[in-house]
Amino acid sequence: METMVAVGAAIRGGWIRPLWTETLGWVAVTPSLIVLRLFYYNLSLAVGVFGGVALADAVRIAPLSLVAAFAVALGTTLAFPRIAESIYAVLRDA
């Protein structure tokens, strides 16, 4: 969770660029994107936690769960602006 907050703050502050988009900063706050955030971040947290534990259990290396959770948090937070931008464009044009 802290990784997602730190990366989100860094994107919003302009210190790092989100993936696959030229838009600086963060996405707009609209009702549809708030619903997207609720599903997206809860799914991201579930994949990071349960996927990390499952991966660590499968290879029998406990610290791997932390690495996997960090990677999922970093990747999903960096990808969110592009995903939200795409979904917002579809909803706006509909």
C-alpha positions as CSV (number, residue, x, y, z in Angstrom):
1,M,0.0,0.0,0.0
2,E,2.8,2.4,0.9
3,T,4.4,1.7,-2.5
4,M,1.2,2.7,-4.3
5,V,0.9,5.9,-2.3
6,A,4.5,6.8,-2.9
7,V,4.4,6.1,-6.6
8,G,1.0,8.0,-6.9
9,A,2.5,11.0,-5.2
10,A,5.6,10.9,-7.4
11,I,3.4,10.8,-10.5
12,R,1.1,13.5,-9.3
13,G,4.1,15.7,-8.4
14,G,5.7,15.2,-11.8
15,W,8.8,13.5,-10.6
16,I,8.1,10.3,-12.6
17,R,6.1,9.7,-15.7
18,P,3.3,7.1,-15.8
19,L,3.6,4.3,-18.3
20,W,2.3,4.6,-21.9
21,T,1.0,8.1,-21.7
22,E,2.3,11.6,-22.2
23,T,-0.2,13.2,-19.8
24,L,1.6,14.6,-16.8
25,G,0.1,14.4,-13.4
26,W,-2.8,12.2,-12.4
27,V,-6.2,11.5,-14.0
28,A,-9.4,13.5,-13.5
29,V,-11.7,12.8,-10.6
30,T,-15.0,11.7,-12.2
31,P,-17.7,9.3,-10.8
32,S,-16.8,6.6,-13.4
33,L,-13.1,6.9,-12.6
34,I,-13.8,6.7,-8.9
35,V,-15.6,3.4,-9.4
36,L,-12.6,2.3,-11.6
37,R,-10.2,3.2,-8.8
38,L,-12.2,1.1,-6.2
39,F,-12.1,-2.0,-8.4
40,Y,-8.6,-1.5,-9.8
41,Y,-6.8,-0.8,-6.5
42,N,-8.6,-3.5,-4.6
43,L,-7.8,-6.0,-7.3
44,S,-4.2,-4.8,-7.4
45,L,-3.8,-5.3,-3.7
46,A,-5.4,-8.7,-3.8
47,V,-3.1,-9.8,-6.7
48,G,-0.1,-8.4,-4.9
49,V,-0.8,-10.0,-1.5
50,F,-2.3,-13.3,-2.5
51,G,-0.2,-13.7,-5.7
52,G,3.0,-12.9,-3.8
53,V,2.3,-15.4,-1.1
54,A,1.3,-18.1,-3.6
55,L,4.5,-17.4,-5.6
56,A,6.7,-17.5,-2.5
57,D,5.0,-20.7,-1.4
58,A,5.4,-22.4,-4.8
59,V,9.2,-21.7,-4.9
60,R,9.7,-22.0,-1.1
61,I,11.4,-18.6,-0.8
62,A,9.5,-16.5,1.7
63,P,11.0,-13.0,0.9
64,L,9.9,-13.4,-2.7
65,S,6.3,-12.5,-1.5
66,L,7.6,-9.0,-0.7
67,V,9.3,-8.6,-4.0
68,A,6.3,-9.8,-5.9
69,A,3.9,-7.5,-3.9
70,F,6.3,-4.5,-4.5
71,A,6.5,-5.3,-8.3
72,V,2.7,-5.5,-8.6
73,A,2.1,-2.3,-6.6
74,L,4.7,-0.4,-8.7
75,G,3.5,-1.7,-12.0
76,T,-0.2,-1.2,-11.4
77,T,0.2,2.3,-10.0
78,L,2.4,3.3,-13.0
79,A,-0.1,1.8,-15.4
80,F,-3.2,3.3,-13.9
81,P,-3.2,6.7,-15.6
82,R,-3.0,5.1,-19.0
83,I,-5.8,2.6,-18.2
84,A,-8.0,5.3,-16.7
85,E,-7.3,7.6,-19.7
86,S,-8.4,4.8,-22.1
87,I,-11.6,4.0,-20.1
88,Y,-12.4,7.7,-19.8
89,A,-12.1,8.2,-23.5
90,V,-14.4,5.2,-24.2
91,L,-17.0,6.5,-21.7
92,R,-16.8,10.0,-23.0
93,D,-17.4,8.9,-26.6
94,A,-20.2,6.6,-25.7
